[in-house]
C-alpha cells in the first residue's frame, strides 16, 4: 500500500464505497505546484473496519474539549460509546469543566494549557489517580503523539492549535479539523505535511463538511465552483451607521448557530467566512475565484459544489454541529444521530444573497490576504485575534476591528515563502502591531 489522505490538493476523490484517490494529478496554482499519487484503499477506513471486527473502540483526543465543538463532540461519543472512547481531553483555562468531563469520560490523560492552573487541576482530579494530569503547550504537543490515539479533534481556538496539529500529523493521527486557523495560517505547510506523513484530514466546519459530503462519489469530475454559504450574522440587514453603534451583546446574538464567543464575533464581522474561504482553498484545491460566498440566513444549505455540467450538489440539514463532528469520526459510515430533523415544509423558503463587501470588509480582506499569499493570512489571523478579544473586552468598537486589521496588513513584514518559524514570528509581530494600534 502506498499511502492515503483524506485531504486532497485537487479535490476529495472517491469511489462509491471506498475513499480511493484514483489518478495521479499535478496541480499548479499561482503559489505552489503539488503532486499527489495513486493510493491503495484508504487506511483510515481499514483501521476503522479492523477495530469494528475486533470490537475495539476508536481512541479520540479532543483538543479544546470545554469549548462549543468539544462539548458537542463529547455528546457524539456518549451517544456511540460502543464505538468511541476518549483518550485525552484538553482545555486552556476551564479547570472545573475539564475535571467534570474527565470524571464522566475517564480519559487516560487531561491537559490544562495554562500552566498556572496545574495545581488546581491536579487537586480536582485527586480521586482519579489513573488519569494523568499535564499542563502547558509542550504537553499538548506531546499528548497527541501518544500511541493509542487514533484521531485528534482539533477544536482549540486560534493560532494555538497549529503546533499540536502539526505534531499530530507527524505522528500519523487522523485529524478531525475544527480549528480553521491551522489552514488559514499555514495551509500550504499543513498540506505538504499531511502528504508526507500520510495523514488523513477530515473537515469538521459545517460548510467544509458539506462540501466534502457533496464530493463523495464524484471521482475526478471537475469542480466549477464552490458555493460557500454564510448566515450573514446578526448585522446582515443593518446599515453602516447602525453597525457603527453595535455592542458586544448585539454581536453575540447569532441568529442561527450556538457557538463560542470568538467565532460568534468573527461571524458577525464575516471574518469567519473569510477564513473559511482560505480553508476551502487548501482543502479542495480550488482558486479563490472558484469560491463564491452566498448569504443564506436560514443556515439550512450548509454549502454546495457546482460541477462543469452545471449540476449542483448540496448538503442540507438543521444547524447542528454534532452532524459534521460525527461524520468526521465515522466516515465513510453514517451513524444514527438523535436530534431534530430538517422539515422543508416548515422552512417554507430558502433565501440567498450576495455579501456586501463594503459593509463586511473583513471578508474582502480575507480574499485579499489569500490573493497575496505567503504569510499574509497569518498576519490577518493574528490581528483579528487581538481585535476580537479587545471587542469582547469593550476596548474596541466593532468597525474599528477592520481598520486595525487593514493597518496591520500594511505594517507587518510580508514573507512570500514562509517557514514554520516565519509563521510564528509573523504571528508575534502582527499581534504586537495590532495591540499598539489599539492604544
PyMOL commands that set and color helices and strands:
alter all, ss='L'
color gray80, all
select helices_A, chain A and resi 43-53+68-79+95-105+115-124+137-143+158-170+181-196+206-215+240-243+248-251+261-269+271-284+288-290+321-330+344-347+361-372+376-392+398-411+420-438
alter helices_A, ss='H'
color red, helices_A
select strands_A, chain A and resi 25-28+33-36+58-63+84-91+109-112+132-135+151-154+174-177+201-203+223-230+291-295+301-307+312-316+353-354
alter strands_A, ss='S'
color yellow, strands_A
deselect
rebuild
show_as cartoon
